[in-house]
Amino acid sequence: MSITPLMPVYPRSKVRPVEGDHCHLIDEDGTRYLDFASGIAVNLLGHSHAGLIGAIQAQAARLMHVSNLYGSPQGERLAQRLVDMTFADTVFFTNSGAEAVECAIKAARAYHQHAGADQKFELITFTNAFHGRTMATISASNQEKMHKGFAPLLPGFKYAEFDDLEAAKAQMGPNTAGFLVEPIQGEGGIRPASDAFIQGLRALADEHDLMLVFDEVQCGVARTGKLYAYEHYGIAPDILATAKGIGGGFPLGACLATEKAARGMGLGTHGSTYGGNPLAMAAGEAVLDAVANEAFLAEVTEKGERLRGRLEQFIGNYPELFAGVRGKGLMLGLMMKVESRPFYVHLRDNHRLLTVAAGDNTLRVLPPLVAGDAEFDEFLEKLSAGAADYRAEGTA
Ligand SMILES: *Cc1c(COP(=O)(O)O)cnc(C)c1O
């Protein structure tokens, strides 16, 4: 047998972390890495946050899981907090980002079908989007590399150029149910949509009674200095998918919706065995306890500006490698003039610095939100050393 026990779908590196320490990961052989990937925008609080660990330990000892057949004081509490702090009136808890997007897609379709408009099932999505790896969420992305081998795709998605309002308009028709968009694309290369685009989609949705669905799985939960990125745009979506950071490392996601948008999601229309179980709720509450306050959010904004300023200064030394910095808060991308993936591997293997490569030759910089100047200093040191010997090697 040549297949590995772990289904070989990931190009796994030689880094094999077994322990976390604040903003560092420690490998099987004791090597320390500075973690500016955060499990891809998951470990908001770093790796050894006492509040998060304590909450999970205490809840694990008390009650881990019960069926959604029973009342959920734990779920009601976290849902109420999310409702109080966002546009939403109601919340469905999931175990992952893709499941949160699935619920969002179902809610958008059900909104129309509940009112008898069965033909309105199509969501307009955008180029280089990433919405997850289930059949519906790969169908929602135009990226063919994710489709290969999995035909037929789920019908009901049309792709338009990201950040191009006219292109979105051109895809609208009698079957349109709404728009599904990442306000700041993550996998696509840390690309924030313009205000005009997002506000334009909101206006189109209002005018034509369509659902505006945001995928904030990567950009949500304080990452950009707001609890959710939609707040940067002065509008609110009808439905929003959140995950990654919301559990701080515990598998948790949620689909948030207004009362109107959730009108099709009545009794028996959706479900999840694990979704919203007490252990996950405890993790979610501990994360909100830490991040969902003005002081913490202002700190993320301020740290983001500081890190961005330092990155902008740094890239000036390497004009042949870097084209610029983009993003919001601590969701930053270094735009590279060369392929970003080999450089990310170089930083990881030769400088023990973990980042993430993304589309459009971007290097994603996603530190834990609790990182501070000590970690930024170490990051810039490793990045500078990495850029210097990358250039010297003539790789660039
Ligand atoms: C990661 C991600 C997803 C999928 O989340 P999973 O937890 O891997 O299912 C969906 N949308 C966006 C924007 C993401 O970044």
The ligand as a Gaussian input file, in Angstrom:
#p B3LYP/6-31G(d) Opt

LIG

0 1
 C      -11.271000      29.208000       5.213000
 C      -12.407000      29.807000       4.495000
 C      -13.596000      29.088000       4.265000
 C      -13.754000      27.634000       4.627000
 O      -13.629000      27.398000       5.980000
 P      -13.416000      25.871000       6.504000
 O      -13.458000      25.993000       7.984000
 O      -12.084000      25.424000       5.968000
 O      -14.514000      25.053000       5.945000
 C      -14.636000      29.739000       3.662000
 N      -14.542000      31.027000       3.288000
 C      -13.414000      31.753000       3.480000
 C      -13.378000      33.182000       3.075000
 C      -12.302000      31.157000       4.071000
 O      -11.183000      31.858000       4.236000

